[in-house]
Amino acid sequence: MKWPARKFLFKWFGPPMALILVAGLGWGIWRWATYPKAPDAKSSNFETMLNFVAGNDFDRMFESHRREYVLAMAEKLREKPFEELVAMAMKRDPNYRVVGRKVHGLSDHQQIEGAFLSVFLDKFYEMPEAKRGIYLMTIATLQNSKLSKHPERLGLPSADRFKRDMTRFLSQQPPKIQAKTGQFLIDLRRQREVLGLPDYIQRTPDQAGG
């Protein structure tokens, strides 16, 4: 390219390009200076991490960082015994719903939800068989109580909807989590048989009709 042509291009396109570069650099510096600082996943407890995810600063993070942080929060639950996980699940903390919506809004939320389920199942099977039996008996009894007939009173899905959602959810999980969940449902079914309860919770609507 001859010099006059290059001079012409620089004269007309140089300033706009320089302006774009300066603006981009300025945005990058501002983004770095104001980027949310999440509580350290290694030194913070689960409750601190949960409160951060429920807040507005979490929403300002890049999605890849949000995903990594929530997965770290799931792993943080491994520090708690199963009994404490159950107590947390029964606690009506409004942050649980907020965090649940945010996790579901991530592009690969199935993997993240599977990580939480994996922790629950691992901690359950770490307990002695006698303790597992007590929890299975409690779950089976609740399934056959008025709670299962009117779950909407506590904001829970109906039994049929739960079965459909669980079937769809498990179909998107790795084989390892599917196997763990299958074992849990088998153990729960056996406990229902011991108590003389009908076997309908573990079946999908299609299976129930077959």
N, C-alpha and C positions, 0 to 999 in steps of 0.2 A: 504494500500500500504506500502510495506517495505521501510525502510529508504534508502537503496541503489537506489531503483527505483526512489524515490522522488528526491534524490540527482542528479540522472542522468537527470531527466526531468528539474530540475531547472538549471542545468549546460548548457543544450542545448537550452532550450526554455525561460529561465529567461531573459537573455540579450536582445533578440529580442523583447519580450513583454515590457520590461522596455523602450527600445528605442521607441517603438510605443506610449507608454503612455507619454513619455517626448515630443515626436513630436506633439502628439495631444494636450497636455497642452500648448505647445509653440504656436501652431496655434490658439488655443482658446484665449490666451492672446493677440496675434497680432490682431486677428479679433476684439476683444473687443476694443483695443486701437485705431484701424483705422476705426471702423464702422462709417458710415456717420451719422452726426448729422443733422436731418431735422429741418427746422424752426418750432417752436411750433405752433401746429394747432389752439390753443385757442387764442394766442396773435397776430399771423401773419395775414396779409390780403391775399385775394385770389391770387393776382398777385405774391406775394412772394412765395406762395406755388406752383403756376403754374411754375414759373421759376425753382424751385428746382426739380420738377418732370421732367421737360424738360432736366435737366442736367445729367451728368454722375454719380454723387454720388447716385442718386435715384436708378440707375440700380444695385448698389452694395448692396442694402438692401435685406433682405430675402423677398420672395414673400408675405408672410403673412403681413409683415410690409408695403410693397408697397400697398397692397390692402387696409389696414386700413387707410393709409395716403390719398389715392385718394378718398376714401369714405368721409373722413373728409373734403377734399377739396370741394367735391360736396355739403356738408352741409354748408360750408362757403358761398356758393352762396346765401343762404337764407337771408343773411344780406343785399343783394342788391335788389332794386326795380325791377319790371319787365322791365321797360324802360331801365335800365342799362344793364340787361341781353341781351336784343335785340341789344343794341349798341355794346356790347362785341362780340356777335355772328357775327355781320357784319364787325367787325374789322379783317383785314387779318393779324393776328399775326402768324408767322411761328411756334411759340411754340404750337399752338393749334393742328397742324398736328402731331408734335412730340409726344405730350402727348396722342393724340388719338391713335397713333400706339402702344404706350407703354401700354395703358389701354387694347387695343384689344389683346395684347400679354399675358395678365394675364389669368389664367385658368378659372376664373369665371367672365369674362369681361361683360357678359350679365347683371349680377346683378349690377355692377358698372355703366354701361351705363343707366340702368333703374333708378338708383338713381339720375343721372343728369336729366333725363326726368321728374322724379317725382317733382324735384325742379321747373323746368320750368312750369309744369302744375299747381302746387300749387300757384306759384307767379302770374300766369295768372288769376286764378280764385279768387285771393285776390283783384283784381282790380274791380272798379265799372263796371256795365254792359255797360255803355256808352263807357268807355275806351276799354273794350274788343271788342265792336263792331267796333271801329276804327281799331284795330289791325287785326281783322278778315277780314275787308274790304281790308286792305292793302295786306294781304296774298293772298286773293282771286284774287286781281288784278294782283299781281306778278305771280300767277299761270297761268293766262291767257295771260301773256305778252310774248314778244320774249324770255325772260329768260327761260320760260318753254319749248320753242321750241328748244333752243340751250343751254342747261345747261352746256354742255362740255366746253364752252368758259370760264366759271368761275370755271372749275374743279369739277362741280357737276354731280351727276348721272342722267341718263335719268328718265323720269316719270315712265316708266314701271319697271326699275330696282329699283327705290325708293319704289314703291309699293310692289315689291317682298321682298326687304330687310326689309321693315317695318312690313310686315305680318309675316315674319320669326322671327324678333326680338320680336314682341309683343307676339307671341306664347310661348316665353320662359320667359315672365314676370309674376309676381304675379297678381291675379285677380284685386287688387286695382288699379294697374297701367293700366291694360287693360281697366278698367271701366273709368278711367280719360281720357285716350286717346280716347276712344269711344265717350265720351261726347264732347271732343274738335272737333272731326271730324264731329259730328252731327251739332254742332254750326257753323262750317265752311261751311258745306253743305247748311245750311239754309241761310247763308250770300251770298253764290253763287246764290241761288235761288232769293234772293232779288235783286241782281245785274243782273239777267237774264243770268247767265253764265251756261254752260253745266256742268252736274254732272259727272265728270270722274276722278278727282284727288283722291277721297276717295275709288274708286273701285279697286280691284285687277284685273289683266288681265282675270282671270277665271270668276270673277263676271261680268266684262264688256261684256263678250261674252255670258252670260246667259240671 
